[in-house]
Amino acid sequence: MSFNSQSLNGIRNSLEFYNRIKAERQKLINILESLEDGKYLTLSDANILFNESSSYKKFAIPERLLKKIDFSNISFDNVDIRGMDFTELKGVKINPQTVYAQNLSRCKFSGVEFIGPFDGIYLYETDFTGSKGAKINPQRVFEKDLSYCIFSGVEFIGPFDGATLLYADFTGSKGAIVDRKKVSYANSSILTNVEIIDYYDYEPKSPPPGFVLMELTRNKKHF
């Protein structure tokens, strides 16, 4: 079996490219390590931040150093952000439609500005506290599931018919109107700032602060 010289050149060039990126990335890490707190670095080429596979991008530098980067001009398209804490990051703007797998699970979005809709987006243990621009139609999120999320700062722009709200916290949100007979599950949800349509008289009601709705399913007739 023989090797094609052109293929070998391609491999060599790929290795050279990898080594160059690795060296440049280490240089960036060193600069960020030495940067004073409160100072931010602007990047001319954001690709150096990511390890890129055939399907998605993942941050390639320590997460603790990201707070020293100005993200104002950095795209999160196809970036895997699952589980990320954006607290203290500067200038982050996210279009939920274009992140990897449309998955925002276990993220903390303090300081983030959302610039796109949440249609088809997977939410789980997602904390919107301190973010802005999030407008969510519960009918359009993945499987209508809003469980274990904290929705402070979120504006709701659709009904909750068939939605799952297990342990969801609506404190600090606005626009949520819940028809209790049409919600799928809402065990232990904190419905502060939510208008409740009562099962019996359908008059909109606002629960007291810290109100918790227990063991609500579509099969139960008493609340």
N, C-alpha and C positions, 0 to 999 in steps of 0.2 A: 504494500500500500504506500502511495506517495502523497505528499502534501503539496497543495498548490501554493506557490510563492505569494500570490496576491492575497490568499486567505491568511497566510502568516503575517503579511504586512498589516492586514486589517486587525489581527489580534494584537500585534505590537502597538499599533496606533491606539487601540482601545485601552491597553494597559497604560500607555503614556498619558492618555487623557485622564484615566482614573487616578493615577499618581499625582498629576497636576492638581486635580480637584481636591484630593486629600491634603496636599501641601497648602493650598490656598485656604482650605477650611480650617486647618490647624492655625494658620496665621490669623484668621478671623477670630477664632476662639481665644487666642492670646491677647488680641486687641480688646475683646469684650471683657476678658478677665481683669485687665488693667484699667478699664474705663470706670470713672467715678460714678457713684450712685447718683441718679438724677440726670445723667448725661445719656444721650441716645445716638446710636450709629445709624446712618442712612446708607443703604446698600444700592450700588448701581446694578448689580446682578443678583437677584434673589435666589437663583437656582443653586447657589452654593450652600443655602440653608438646608436643602433637602436631599435625602437619598431617594432616588426615583426608581421604582420597579416598573414592570410593564403595565401595571394597572393603577398604581397610586403613588403619592409622595408622602414621605414621613420626615419629620424634623431630624436632622443629623447632628445637631449641636445640643449640648445640655439644656434642658428646659429652663434651668435657673438663670441662664444667660439671655433668654429671649426678652426679658424685661428691659434690656439695654439696647434694643433695636427699635427703630421707628418703622412701624408696619404700614404707614399711610399709603405707600405705593406698592405694597406686596399683595399679590393675589393668593387666595386660599383655594383656587380651583384644583380639584382632584387631590387635595391634601387630606390625609387621614387625621382628623382632629378628635377622634373618640377619646374621652377621658381627660381632655386637656383643661387646665385651669388658666383662663386668660386674665386673671386678676393681675394688675400692674403692667400689663402689656399696653403699649402706646399705639394708637392709630389703627386698631384692627377693624376692618370692615369685612363682613362675611355674607355671601349669598348662599343660603342653605341649599339651593338647587344645585350648586356646582362643587360642593365639598364631596370627598370620596364617599360613595355609597349612600349619600344623603343621610348620613348618620351623625346625630348630635348627642348621642347617649353619654351620660356621666360628665358632661362638660359644665364648667362654670364660666359664664359669659360676662362677668363684671367688666365694664368698659368697652364692650363690643357694640358696634353699630351694625344692625342687620339691613341688608339692601336687596332682599329678595323674599319671595313668598315661601310658605312652609308646606306646600302641597307635596304629599308623599314622603315627608320627612319623618325619620324614626327618632322619637323622643323617649328617653328613659333616664330617670334621675338627673334630668337636665335642669340647671339652675340659671334662671334669667336675671337674677338680682343684679342691678347696676348696669344692665344693658339698655339699649334704646332701639326703636324701630321695629320691634317684633310685633307683627300682626298675624294672628293665628285663627284660621277657620278650623274648628275641631273636626268638621266633616272631611277635611282634606289631608289631615296628618295620617301617617301610616297606621292602618287598622283602627283609626279613631282612638288611639290609646295615648292618654296624657298622664299615665300613672307615675307616681313618685317624683313628679316635677315640681319646681318652685317657679311660679309665674309672676313674680314681682316685676312690674314694668311692662308686662305684656298687654296688648289690646286684643280682645277677642272679637271677631267679625263674622261669626256664624253660630248656628245652634249646636247643642251638645247631644242631639238625638243619637242614641246608640253608642255614645262615648264611654270609655272606661276611665275612671278617675281615682283609681286606688291611691290613697295617701297623697293626693295632689294638694298643693298649697296655693291658694289664689290670693293670698294677702298681697296688696299692692298692685293688683291687676285692675283692668277696667273692661267693661262691656260684656261680662259674662252673665248670661241669663240661662238658668238651668231648669228645665221642666223635669221634675223628679220622676214622673212616670215613664219618661222616655230615655233616661240614662241607663246604661247597661250595668255598671258597677261604680260605687263611689265610697267604698269602705274607708272610714277615717279620714276623709278629705276635709281640709280646712277651707271653708267657703266664705271667709271674710271677703267683702267687696263683690260678692255674687248675689244677683237677684234670683230668688227661688220662686218658681211657679208651683204652688201647692197642688198636691195630688187631687184634693177634693174641690177647692173653690177656684183654683187657677188665678188667684190674685197675686201679682208679683209681690214678693216680700224680701226684705234685706235682713239676713241673719245678724245677730249681734257679733261683735268682734270675737274672733277665736272660735266661732261655731264649728263643730265637727259633725259631719253627717256619717252615721255608722250603718254598716251592713245594708246598703241599699242595692237591690237587684231588680231587674224588670219583673221577676216572678213574685216579689213580695207586694202585698197590698196595704200594709200598715207600716207607718214610719214613726 
